[in-house]
Amino acid sequence: MDKDKISKSIDGSLYVSEDVIAKVIEKAVSGVDGVVGIASSAHNPLRLLFAKENHGKVKFRLDGDVLSVAVGIVLRQDASAKDTSEKVQESIKEQVQNVLGITVARVNVNVLDMAV
């Protein structure tokens, strides 16, 4: 039997744990030049919105099959906050969509600290 027939005959579902989603987001953030790390606490206005979906340093909410993300970052001293934040947004969207196949509707990046 060839692979195409096998894949077409399988009908099931895929479950991705919230911990896996958080890890993919963390990896996407850590790979961006200018980011020292993810801030250890979320002092952002979306804190209440994402309170139930607190996965350590990363906050997200999955509504159906669409993901919203909030993350605080520590910026490298010589990095541009605007450019780095935009790169973080792009990286998160790309990694989550490519690795997990989940659509990312919104990524809020908050610069919470700067490494000196």
C-alpha positions, 0 to 999 in steps of 0.5 A: 500500500502506498503512503498517499493511500495510508494518509488518506484513510486515517481519520483522527484528531491531533491533540497538542498540549498547552505546554508544547504550545508554550515551548514553541513560543519560548523557542521562537522568542529566544531565537530572535536577535536582540532578545536576552530572554523572556521576562520572568513576570508579566507586568502588562495590561493583558495580564487579566485577559490571559490570567487563566492561560498563564504558562510560566513566562508565556501567556496565550489563549486559544479560541477555537483554532486561533491563538492569541499570545502575550509575552514580555521580553528582556531586550539587549541594551543595543537593540531597537525595541520596535524592530526587535518586537516586530521580529518576535511577533513574526517569529512566534507567528511563523513557528507556531503556524509551521510547527503546530499548524495553529493560526496566530491572530495576535501577538502582543510583545511587551518590553519589560526590561533591558539588559545592562 
